[in-house]
Amino acid sequence: MKKGIFTLLAALLLVNISMAQNDATEAQIDALLAKMTLEEKIGQMNQYSGFFDATGPAPAEGYTKERYEHIKTGMVGSMLNVRGAKEVRAMQELAVENSRLGIPMIFGFDVIHGFKTTTPIPLAEAASWDLEAIEQSARVAAIEASAAGLNWTFAPMVDISRDARWGRVMEGAGEDPYLGCMIAKARVNGFQGQDLSANNTIAACAKHFAAYGFAESGKDYNTADIGLSTLYNVVLPPFKAAAEAGVATFMNSFNELNGIPATGNVFLQRDILKGEWAYKGFVVSDWGSITEMIDHSYAENGLHASELAVNAGSDMDMESHLYVKHLKKLVESGKIAEAKIDDAVRRILRAKFQLGLFDDPYKYCDETREETLIYHEDHMASALDIAKKSIVLLKNEGGLLPLPKEGKKIALIGPLAEDKNSPLGNWRLASDDHTAISVVEGMQAYPSNELTVSQGVALIEGETSFPSHVKLNEDDRSGMSKAVKIAKKADVVIMVLGEHGFQSGEGRSRSNLGLPGLQQELLEAVYKVNKNIVLVLMNGRPLALPWADDHIPAIVEAWQLGTQSGHAIAQVLYGDYNPSGKLPMTFPRDVGQVPIYYNYKNTGRPGPKNEVFWSHYTDQPNTPLYPFGYGLSYTSFEYTDLNISDPTADRTVEVNITLKNTGNVEGEEVAQLYIRDRVASVTRPVKELKGFKKVELKAGESKTLTFTLTEKELGFYNNEGKYVVETGDFEVMVGGNSVETLNGEFRLE
Ligand code: GLC
């Protein structure tokens, strides 16, 4: 009893302390705002790129003298793409030592999957379903980025997407809003830690708000036109989860949503984010997205675009250079109320106070920290851990895997087998070229097998690994005969195929989901001489590989796993780590099925039926090649004794299941719980993920798992945006993927 009271008092004390701190910060903001001229306020809303890494269409004039002047006169509130303790200090000094009020700048960077030590692309990390490991991965990224002077990352990207043609699926958590919410929280907590003012935490940024992942036909930057039910129940939940986790900033998106560009979208940014959700952080535009409202045919010119953006709640202008040009006259002409400028500046200053930048603008600029922390061995260990956990075993016929550790002739074939760049993924901005452990290097760490290597088809790299200098060979077959020759002599062939690091990511949508270039031809040529093939896929999106699924005995999805890629893959292939990943996104049989996803609606003509009048294709099954939540192990698991309690008075339902490791090696399983609301005032999907547990079991070990369903899991948003929980029958499905499940039901009154 006493302990409970003490805990309560301690909690109350903590709440009071943080409220007092908040009040003190608000008072400091008030005091500073009162001193600022209109120009100085507008300066806080202006963000320039440092052009260390151009991540958008760089302006023609480049990094001009005018920009330096703006920094020295307090007309720049933030910079992006400046990195390094020394470089950031130099820019910070320009602002703090020269401008009238000495307001520090906030330095942002795309720390998407690691900083120098690169971790798996976010879609790969999502396949681990290991929230602690995902949080730790973001933690490591924050430690390295903050050691390099940075205090803000443009991550986590929380865009749900069901379309593998879209290049940026690599950057998110896949197709499911529930998994997306959990991962959004884990990443925000990893980046921001418990104390934003610490010098090893950085402000996070939920992006891209909103519906960017629903770009029509998977074409990047394309129109997003979706219904309110999809917006409220699929797109917005991960953003809300990030906001509830305390994410310091949001970034809006390039796309229009239902006819209104997100950057000028009052409904999204004012009504929902800053209104209903009462969000107190600030919104940065995406690169040039304010100007782009002219191309969207939503703004007449830069002046009009600036007015629309501020009135819609876009607080900071990334690289449109429009706020510094137009806001003063817009306020003076009454088109924009100065109160809106004050609100935007208050939000920006709040983040700077929370980061401790007013106490010490140079707290992130310690070169000694940078030297000791970048590429630290602990970070390498953490990167290896999450990389192993992200690998998904898709097929293992005849137990070809794990490989024997000695006495075998192993041929390593494919353009990505020796590649030390592609595993770094698309958003490797700060990392160093050729620093990933390749598959060949990972396999060489096991010395008792005889390895031979051949690219088969070349991965062409130009003078640098810059995106435009990398390509997979599309017409030179000269290397194939050597590959076939070494395959013929091998006991096992490991083929490392997929996409190079810049075939997914921003601006990299594809209309085809097959193996790019001559890789399919190479795979079939090798198969003709040796069927003992392990196909290791390195890719940034789901691929459609029906031939491989039909013919190849073992298939491993190894994504782009970052710096420790080769070691993670080798440890899985040799069984030193039993693969535990599960797909966070459906793999189609054919690109023609896309968008394809597990939580689809039943329609009025579900199937299959032995007639034509039902929802299907005449040339493809409706089912995917590999479903959401799917992944194999070197052991096997059995689900039994599904037990569902009656709902309690507060509409809580307890679901129990027994999970047994029925194989002869230890392994981890991601037990997944899905529900279906059978009848509702807005149609509900045939299944929705509402719980999961990653469990480690020894051979033969059983465990009873308990899931709890509450109104938080049983409801949905109706088309008015209201969260409702309706009475009626619910199905419960529990299993190791979204298709093979034990099913039960309950009725909610
Ligand atoms: C890019 C991306 C965004 C990124 C920003 C800064 O265009 O859309 O995700 O954070 O510009 O690099």
Residues whose N, C-alpha, C, O or C-beta is under 5 A from the ligand:
A	BS01	GLC	T55 G56 D110 F154 D286 W287
